[in-house]
Amino acid sequence: MKTRFAHIALPVALLVILGLSWEASVHFFEIPSYILPGPWAILKVMWQRMDLLAAHGVVTLIEIGLGFWLALVVGLTLAVLIHSSRIIERSFLPLIISSQTIPVFAIAPLLILWFGYGIGSKVVMTAIIVFFPIVVNTVEGLKAADPDTLALLKILEASPGQVFFKVRVPQSLPFVFSGIKIGVAVSVIGAVIGEWVGAREGLGYLMIHANAQLQVDLVFASIFYLSILGMGLYGLVAVVERLLVPWRHGGGSD
């Protein structure tokens, strides 16, 4: 109980200290609000423009959700194929790794050109960013099965399907969820970049629009909403992980 309280209290205390320091610095140095508004001003805008922020936030959330599920389905499928065949691994894995060396901003205009200004380009952009950690972590997890257990199943003449579903899949789940948590944390970046390059709605679009009108407090409010959105999605995945992989958190039974 004390440990759980410390996990919550310490980040909250640090956040409060940073917020108070930020607010004090803005007043002490007399920084104009159009350059750097204080946290209190940002919170006021978040409350006053809640309807506007929520409307654009829903759009961004839909883009993130669809992109995440696309990356999850394609990523897990490809990871299984890579693990099942040396030829596929040698063919696809270097391409997947090299694809991550391309700056996301470099391909964003192409995605807008190919998929338009609608939701499609944002979904694909999100999927591209989320895809990599899911594939790599899942492949590593499938390879990390306990050798003694595999040897025992070989002696028992278990079929490849039994080995895969009874040993490799359960033992790979911690790796898979590590990749999913990394992916869902950066999924917000993919959607926002797509909205920055070309969109008519979404929190990324709202940030660009507000910045052009020197509404810096609204820009920061959008950033705060994106942060809350990302933390909420991460927390949701963590809850699902606790349900599906209880032994990783000491919740398994003997």
C-alpha positions in Angstrom: 0.0 0.0 0.0 2.8 2.4 0.9 4.7 1.5 -2.3 1.6 2.2 -4.4 1.0 5.5 -2.6 4.6 6.5 -3.2 4.3 5.7 -6.9 1.4 8.1 -7.2 2.4 10.8 -4.7 6.0 11.3 -5.9 5.1 12.1 -9.5 2.2 14.3 -8.4 4.5 16.2 -6.0 7.1 16.7 -8.7 4.4 17.9 -11.1 3.1 20.4 -8.5 6.7 21.7 -7.8 7.4 22.1 -11.5 4.0 23.9 -12.0 4.6 26.3 -9.1 8.2 27.0 -10.3 6.9 27.6 -13.8 4.2 30.0 -12.6 6.6 31.9 -10.3 9.2 32.2 -13.1 6.6 33.7 -15.5 5.6 36.3 -13.0 9.1 37.0 -11.7 10.6 37.5 -15.2 7.5 39.2 -16.5 7.3 36.9 -19.5 4.5 37.9 -21.9 1.7 35.4 -22.2 2.0 35.3 -26.0 5.6 33.8 -25.4 5.1 31.6 -22.4 1.8 31.6 -20.5 1.8 30.3 -16.9 0.2 26.9 -15.9 -2.8 28.7 -14.3 -3.6 30.5 -17.6 -3.3 27.3 -19.5 -5.6 25.5 -17.1 -8.1 28.3 -17.4 -8.1 27.9 -21.2 -8.4 24.1 -20.9 -11.6 24.7 -18.9 -13.0 27.6 -20.9 -12.3 25.9 -24.3 -13.1 22.4 -23.1 -15.7 21.8 -25.9 -13.3 22.9 -28.6 -10.4 20.8 -27.2 -12.6 17.8 -26.7 -14.1 17.9 -30.2 -10.6 18.0 -31.7 -9.3 15.5 -29.2 -11.9 12.9 -30.2 -10.7 13.1 -33.8 -7.1 12.6 -32.7 -8.1 9.7 -30.5 -9.9 8.0 -33.4 -6.8 8.4 -35.6 -4.6 6.9 -32.8 -7.0 4.0 -32.2 -7.3 3.0 -35.8 -3.6 3.4 -36.4 -2.7 1.4 -33.3 -5.0 -1.5 -34.2 -3.6 -1.5 -37.8 -0.1 -1.6 -36.4 -1.0 -4.3 -33.9 -2.6 -6.7 -36.4 0.1 -6.2 -39.1 2.9 -6.2 -36.5 1.9 -9.3 -34.7 1.3 -11.2 -38.0 4.6 -10.2 -39.4 6.4 -11.0 -36.2 5.0 -14.6 -36.2 6.0 -15.0 -39.9 9.5 -13.7 -39.2 9.9 -16.1 -36.3 8.6 -19.0 -38.3 11.0 -18.6 -41.3 14.7 -17.7 -41.5 14.2 -16.6 -45.1 11.4 -14.2 -44.1 13.5 -12.9 -41.2 16.5 -12.2 -43.3 14.4 -10.6 -46.0 12.1 -8.4 -43.9 13.8 -7.6 -40.6 16.6 -5.5 -42.2 14.0 -3.6 -44.2 11.9 -3.0 -41.1 14.9 -1.7 -39.1 16.2 0.5 -41.9 12.7 2.0 -42.3 13.1 3.5 -38.9 16.1 5.6 -40.0 13.8 7.7 -42.3 12.5 10.8 -40.5 8.8 10.7 -40.0 8.4 14.2 -41.3 10.1 13.2 -44.5 7.3 10.7 -45.5 4.4 12.7 -44.0 3.8 14.8 -47.2 3.8 11.7 -49.3 1.2 10.1 -47.1 -0.9 13.2 -47.4 -0.5 13.0 -51.2 -1.4 9.3 -51.3 -4.2 9.1 -48.7 -5.5 12.7 -48.7 -6.1 15.2 -46.0 -8.7 12.9 -44.3 -8.2 10.4 -41.5 -6.5 7.8 -43.7 -3.1 9.5 -43.8 -3.1 10.1 -40.0 -4.0 6.4 -39.4 -1.2 5.2 -41.6 1.3 7.7 -40.0 0.4 6.4 -36.6 0.6 2.8 -37.7 4.1 3.3 -39.1 5.4 4.7 -35.8 3.7 2.1 -33.6 4.5 -0.8 -35.9 8.3 -1.1 -35.2 8.4 -1.7 -31.4 5.6 -4.2 -31.6 7.3 -6.3 -34.3 10.8 -6.2 -32.8 9.6 -7.0 -29.2 7.3 -9.8 -30.3 10.1 -11.4 -32.4 12.4 -11.2 -29.4 9.7 -12.6 -27.1 9.0 -15.6 -29.4 12.7 -16.4 -29.4 13.0 -16.1 -25.6 11.0 -19.2 -24.8 12.6 -21.3 -22.0 14.9 -23.9 -23.5 14.2 -26.5 -20.8 10.5 -26.3 -21.5 11.1 -26.6 -25.2 13.3 -29.7 -24.7 10.6 -31.3 -22.5 7.9 -30.7 -25.1 10.2 -32.2 -27.8 10.6 -35.3 -25.7 6.8 -35.5 -25.3 6.6 -35.2 -29.1 4.4 -32.1 -28.9 3.4 -30.6 -32.3 4.7 -27.3 -33.5 1.3 -25.8 -32.9 1.2 -27.0 -29.3 4.7 -25.6 -28.7 3.8 -22.3 -30.2 0.5 -21.7 -28.3 1.4 -23.4 -25.0 4.9 -22.1 -24.6 6.1 -19.4 -27.0 3.0 -17.3 -27.0 2.5 -17.2 -23.1 6.2 -16.6 -22.5 6.4 -13.9 -25.1 3.5 -11.8 -23.7 5.7 -9.7 -21.4 7.8 -8.7 -24.5 4.7 -8.1 -26.6 3.2 -5.8 -24.0 6.5 -3.9 -23.6 6.4 -3.3 -27.4 2.7 -2.3 -27.2 3.3 0.1 -24.3 6.1 1.8 -26.2 4.0 1.9 -29.4 0.9 3.4 -27.7 3.1 6.0 -26.0 4.5 7.2 -29.3 1.2 6.8 -31.2 0.2 10.3 -30.3 3.3 11.6 -32.2 2.3 9.9 -35.4 -1.3 11.3 -35.4 -0.1 14.9 -34.5 2.6 14.9 -37.1 0.0 13.9 -39.7 -2.3 16.7 -38.5 0.5 19.2 -38.6 1.4 18.5 -42.2 -2.2 18.5 -43.5 -5.5 18.3 -41.7 -8.8 20.1 -41.1 -9.3 18.9 -37.5 -7.6 17.3 -34.6 -5.4 18.6 -31.8 -2.4 18.9 -34.1 -4.4 21.1 -36.4 -5.7 23.1 -33.5 -2.1 23.7 -32.3 -1.1 25.1 -35.8 -4.2 27.2 -36.0 -3.8 28.6 -32.5 -0.1 29.3 -33.0 -0.8 31.3 -36.2 -3.1 33.5 -34.1 -0.6 33.8 -31.3 -2.9 31.9 -28.9 0.0 30.3 -27.2 -2.1 29.3 -24.2 -4.4 27.3 -26.5 -1.3 25.7 -28.0 -0.1 24.6 -24.5 -3.7 23.5 -23.6 -3.6 21.2 -26.7 -0.2 19.8 -25.6 -1.6 19.1 -22.2 -4.6 17.3 -23.6 -2.3 15.2 -25.8 -0.2 14.3 -22.8 -3.3 13.3 -20.8 -4.5 11.3 -23.9 -1.1 9.5 -24.2 -0.9 8.7 -20.4 -4.5 7.4 -20.5 -3.8 5.1 -23.3 -0.6 3.8 -21.7 -2.5 3.2 -18.5 -5.2 1.3 -20.3 -2.6 -1.0 -21.9 -1.0 -1.5 -18.5 -4.4 -2.6 -17.0 -4.9 -5.1 -19.9 -1.3 -6.4 -19.3 -2.1 -7.0 -15.6 -5.1 -9.0 -16.6 -3.4 -11.1 -19.3 0.1 -11.3 -17.7 -0.6 -11.4 -14.0 2.6 -13.4 -13.2 4.8 -10.5 -14.4 3.4 -8.4 -11.5 3.3 -11.0 -8.9 -0.3 -11.8 -9.4 0.1 -15.4 -10.6 -0.7 -18.4 -8.5 1.6 -21.2 -7.6 
